[in-house]
């Protein structure tokens, strides 16, 4: 991967591999090339065959024939998707939920890392870190189970509401609150873990920068704002690219375990829709078409954003 | 360089510490509330609210949960898939990563590109499902283990680690007449325990928490993994089996499926809670290694 970014001058300096040189390397590395075989067999079977299988989106699935022998139907299922009002509902929900998660969730780990760095006590800091990572290691089935209790009618949130004289709310079945709950619980699960990368970047900042600023009379807040934060910009931009690429992943694991019939209109996302039309309604072709739409858009997004960053910021900030 | 703090900065410190303590309370409370609820004596468990400690301590819910067999078959199935998954993934990932760590390996860039493309694009739900079905792997533990065998991310982490091992070590082994296979087995693998441990833990947690594959590929309830058993009880709220068992097992009818939900939640995360504080630093290391640009 790093070869791709190598300056051209360097590439030209490398001796051109002639046929003899190539053959020599094949002989030299024959054992290692054999070693690669099992891994790539797995890749072909479990990654590339399903990619080929995605052509089902352009075919009418016949159980007896399998994917290969099912008849072609062209864009039928894409037309169906674009004429399906619910497709636009799930597309809208996916984008809205993702956008809110990004808007509110993206800054939290950065802020947390900067504040954590300000803690003087090493032991205390380690404790805080360890605890904050914990929810990342718990499955969404467990987390959803817990949150369903917490937001239930007898749960602590409603108890608080009652205490301030508010009427109880059935949060999990209320369209007004459900997305906020999704965003909030998603931040709860990921902020600590997400901060690791920023903490590492902060640890890599040259202490001389801070020392010079202190001599110049900069207080903690000033240094936070004018040293720590600017030094984090490269990492922040990489993380932003990564999250742009997954903007169509609104969080299947979370939503699938938290949503219910009452909030379907605000919570149903592409992935949950693909699951339901595919495996519950057994409409294989249609489900594959909607899924393929998502995969292709996601691919274009990742490649596109990476290209944009490359033109603006040079190779340093890109993914490859 | 000693930096003297002014009074306002000391106050900011106090606020910072207080804020962090509140944050930790908020993070831990959801888990704590489940522990409390599971230890509460039956009758008082109806009104949940804010519970900081069990008002009447009772282990009855745990006694009941221990007799709920689906939970324990689920446990066993999860352990099997986790062990199988971790061992096989380590073997095949290392086998794939080592050749790719040689920069002058023929076809290296082609192979790496082939690997990386799987991070960018996937066939989707139905093609994957049909593949598993056609391979005859439905209702088999292999449907949970084989598809994730090679992940580009794990391979890159290992490849980068292998690259950081000094070339001179390998060269001296080659001078002594060792071939690549020998070098890999008796030099590279023993030197790579940190990265192997990191990937193993990573994969282990992934398998322990995985549920969607089991939900769609496994229909035989005796082969279902813990998370799916849990999902049935906690998310689908199907406590009929539990309630039937409670009535058979306990003369104390105050215990409800509702309370047993908390108990099974706690039972399912105990292994994680026990192991987690000790291995947490390896996970963090993994993130750091993975953060290096391939």
Interface residues (C-beta under 8 A of the other chain):
Chain A: X1 X2 X3 X4 X22 X25 X26 X29 X31 X32 X33 X35 X36 X38 X39 X40 X42 X43 X45 X46 X47 X48 X49 X50 X51 X52 X53 X54 X56 X66 X67 X115 X116 X118 X119 X120 X124 X127 X128 X130 X131 X132 X133 X134 X135 X137 X138 X139 X141 X142 X143 X144 X145 X146 X147 X148 X149 X150 X152 X154 X155 X156 X159 X188 X192 X193 X196 X197 X200 X211 X214 X219 X220 X252 X253 X256 X257 X274 X275 X278 X279 X284 X287 X288 X291 X292 X294 X295 X299 X302 X303 X319 X320
Chain B: X1 X3 X6 X9 X12 X13 X16 X17 X19 X20 X23 X24 X26 X27 X28 X30 X31 X33 X34 X37 X46 X47 X48 X49 X50 X92 X93 X95 X96 X98 X99 X100 X102 X103 X104 X105 X106 X107 X109 X111 X112 X114 X115 X116 X118 X120 X121 X122 X123 X124 X125 X126 X127 X128 X129 X130 X131 X134 X146 X147 X148 X149 X150 X155 X156 X179 X180 X181 X184 X205 X208 X209 X210 X211 X212 X216 X227 X230 X231 X234 X235 X261 X262 X265 X268 X269 X272 X276 X277 X280 X283 X284 X287 X288 X291 X293 X294
